[in-house]
Amino acid sequence: MTTPLVVSSAALIAVPFAVLGTSKIRAVPSMQARAAQVGFSVGAYQRIGVLEVAGAAGVMLGLAMPPLGLLAAAGLLLLVAYLWLAFGEI
């Protein structure tokens, strides 16, 4: 069931990941600086961006296919948890 609350929640999860992931993929200067600050190469940071954009797309596609949305959200959660545990910040 796709209610306005479900759609809003999916958008609140997907939009920030899509925007920041796209910035990482495009290697905008602020993201290059952030990659250097946390010790990542630009290429590694771009791969993280690809995971973020894929997760965001999966969350939105989950509105039509709920199992996909759950898997995508779980993947984003694991990505954030790993980065937080590994580097102490997001």
C-alpha positions in Angstrom: 0.0 0.0 0.0 1.5 3.3 -1.1 0.2 6.0 1.2 1.4 9.6 1.2 3.4 8.9 4.4 5.2 6.0 2.7 6.0 8.0 -0.3 7.2 10.9 1.8 9.4 8.6 3.9 10.9 7.0 0.8 11.7 10.4 -0.6 13.2 11.6 2.7 15.6 8.6 2.6 16.3 8.6 -1.2 16.8 12.3 -2.0 19.8 13.0 0.3 21.5 9.8 -0.8 20.9 10.6 -4.4 22.1 14.2 -4.2 25.2 13.4 -2.2 26.0 10.2 -4.2 25.7 12.2 -7.5 28.1 14.8 -6.1 30.6 12.0 -5.2 30.3 10.4 -8.6 30.8 13.8 -10.4 33.8 14.4 -8.0 32.8 18.0 -7.3 35.6 19.9 -5.5 33.9 19.8 -2.0 33.6 16.0 -2.3 37.2 15.7 -3.5 38.3 17.6 -0.4 36.1 15.4 1.8 37.5 12.2 0.3 41.0 13.4 1.0 40.0 14.4 4.6 38.8 10.9 5.4 41.6 9.1 3.5 39.8 7.9 0.4 40.9 8.2 -3.1 38.6 10.0 -5.4 37.8 6.8 -7.2 36.9 5.0 -4.0 34.6 7.9 -3.1 33.0 7.7 -6.5 32.3 4.0 -5.9 30.6 4.9 -2.6 28.6 7.5 -4.5 27.4 4.8 -7.0 26.3 2.6 -4.0 24.4 5.6 -2.6 22.6 6.4 -5.9 21.8 2.7 -6.4 20.4 2.5 -2.9 18.3 5.7 -3.4 16.9 4.3 -6.7 16.1 1.0 -5.0 14.2 2.8 -2.2 12.1 4.6 -4.7 11.5 1.5 -6.8 10.5 -0.2 -3.5 7.3 1.8 -3.7 6.3 -0.5 -6.6 8.2 -3.6 -5.4 8.4 -3.5 -1.5 11.0 -6.3 -1.1 13.4 -4.3 -3.3 12.8 -1.2 -1.2 13.6 -3.1 2.0 16.8 -4.5 0.6 17.9 -1.1 -0.7 17.2 0.6 2.6 19.0 -2.2 4.5 22.0 -1.7 2.1 22.1 2.0 2.8 21.9 1.3 6.5 24.8 -1.1 6.3 26.8 1.4 4.2 26.3 4.2 6.7 26.9 1.9 9.7 30.2 0.6 8.2 31.4 4.2 7.4 30.5 5.3 10.9 32.2 2.4 12.6 35.3 2.6 10.4 35.8 6.3 10.5 33.7 7.6 13.4 31.8 10.0 11.2 29.5 10.0 8.3 
